[in-house]
């Protein structure tokens, strides 16, 4: 595999999620003219993590490089955003991190320091400050919070689509329902991929490439096996649910409205945000829910069922502690669980 590229290099990207689409966009913006992207799912809601991500983009990170990457990503999406309530790519609604203990507040002060160092707007606010930004949050036991006003909620599928379409305008080619089944290796170098129709398994063919980028996300371990490698990654599920429509959001323009800051309650491993007239609630500190590669649905199964390959039934026993805590932190949602 080559270590650099020219405008004539044949570049093939496996995966058209947020990473694959962004890479294609970046390469074509820099002069690459022979870029091919293949994905086993439909374009551009391909069925991986990017197709249902909650879309939080927080810019504070202990790593300066990661912080700058997040800032640059949001700035790029700002440029691509058509605006309006129906087609937005991102909303700079800001983010709030809650602290209910002294230790949690010390951590927020540390993160505030990172923000100041890396050029991210942030402020430490009181419980009253949280109430002003989002009146529905119970602040009775809250010590304080960290507010990052330029953080954003990103509509992941639209962000993928916008970057892919700009890449196509600059010469890239995207193929949906095109499943890579193996790599072509000659003299120790990867020279292409073998693909089939993801819905039928037919029409096997080879696509030649000088450079191949693996952006398969949760399918990464499968790609590693083609090279005889055990990829050091393990896809993990986390619970995600919605409330019934709430009075708090009665003025929402549509089902995708998001006009309040997104909130992270790190002490309980919970995050939530407005989703139209409902509350979207995520949990990430339940027991690890490992997903084997054979537990991911195929593109054909997803096409027949209408269920994304990476979406499984919610396991209530894992999610219940999150539901109990969200009722304490956000009382307006109590008794409004959708299931």
Rosetta blueprint (number, residue, H / E / L):
1 X L
2 X L
3 X L
4 X L
5 X L
6 X L
7 X L
8 X L
9 X L
10 X L
11 X E
12 X E
13 X E
14 X E
15 X L
16 X L
17 X L
18 X H
19 X H
20 X H
21 X H
22 X H
23 X H
24 X H
25 X H
26 X H
27 X H
28 X H
29 X H
30 X L
31 X L
32 X L
33 X L
34 X L
35 X E
36 X E
37 X E
38 X E
39 X L
40 X L
41 X L
42 X L
43 X L
44 X L
45 X L
46 X L
47 X L
48 X L
49 X H
50 X H
51 X H
52 X L
53 X L
54 X L
55 X L
56 X E
57 X E
58 X L
59 X L
60 X L
61 X L
62 X L
63 X L
64 X H
65 X H
66 X H
67 X H
68 X H
69 X H
70 X H
71 X H
72 X H
73 X H
74 X H
75 X H
76 X H
77 X H
78 X H
79 X H
80 X H
81 X L
82 X L
83 X L
84 X L
85 X L
86 X L
87 X L
88 X L
89 X L
90 X E
91 X E
92 X L
93 X L
94 X L
95 X E
96 X E
97 X E
98 X E
99 X E
100 X L
101 X L
102 X H
103 X H
104 X H
105 X H
106 X H
107 X H
108 X H
109 X H
110 X H
111 X H
112 X H
113 X H
114 X H
115 X H
116 X H
117 X H
118 X H
119 X L
120 X L
121 X L
122 X L
123 X E
124 X E
125 X E
126 X L
127 X H
128 X H
129 X H
130 X H
131 X H
132 X H
133 X H
134 X L
135 X L
136 X L
137 X L
138 X L
139 X L
140 X L
141 X L
142 X L
143 X L
144 X E
145 X E
146 X E
147 X E
148 X E
149 X L
150 X L
151 X L
152 X E
153 X E
154 X E
155 X L
156 X H
157 X H
158 X H
159 X H
160 X H
161 X H
162 X H
163 X H
164 X H
165 X H
166 X H
167 X H
168 X H
169 X H
170 X L
171 X L
172 X L
173 X E
174 X E
175 X E
176 X L
177 X L
178 X E
179 X E
180 X E
181 X E
182 X E
183 X E
184 X E
185 X E
186 X E
187 X L
188 X L
189 X E
190 X E
191 X E
192 X E
193 X E
194 X E
195 X E
196 X E
197 X E
198 X L
199 X L
200 X L
201 X L
202 X L
203 X L
204 X L
205 X E
206 X E
207 X E
208 X E
209 X L
210 X L
211 X E
212 X E
213 X E
214 X E
215 X L
216 X L
217 X H
218 X H
219 X H
220 X H
221 X H
222 X H
223 X H
224 X H
225 X H
226 X H
227 X L
228 X L
229 X L
230 X L
231 X L
232 X L
233 X L
234 X L
235 X L
236 X E
237 X E
238 X L
239 X L
240 X E
241 X E
242 X E
243 X E
244 X L
245 X L
246 X L
247 X H
248 X H
249 X H
250 X L
251 X L
252 X L
253 X L
254 X L
255 X L
256 X L
257 X L
258 X L
259 X L
260 X L
261 X L
262 X E
263 X E
264 X E
265 X E
266 X H
267 X H
268 X H
269 X L
270 X E
271 X E
272 X E
273 X E
274 X E
275 X E
276 X L
277 X L
278 X E
279 X E
280 X E
281 X E
282 X E
283 X E
284 X L
285 X L
286 X L
287 X L
288 X L
289 X E
290 X E
291 X L
292 X L
293 X H
294 X H
295 X H
296 X L
297 X L
298 X L
299 X H
300 X H
301 X H
302 X H
303 X H
304 X H
305 X H
306 X L
307 X L
308 X L
309 X L
310 X L
311 X L
312 X L
313 X L
314 X L
315 X L
316 X H
317 X H
318 X H
319 X H
320 X H
321 X H
322 X H
323 X H
324 X H
325 X H
326 X H
327 X H
328 X H
329 X H
330 X L
331 X H
332 X H
333 X H
334 X L
335 X L
336 X L
337 X E
338 X L
339 X L
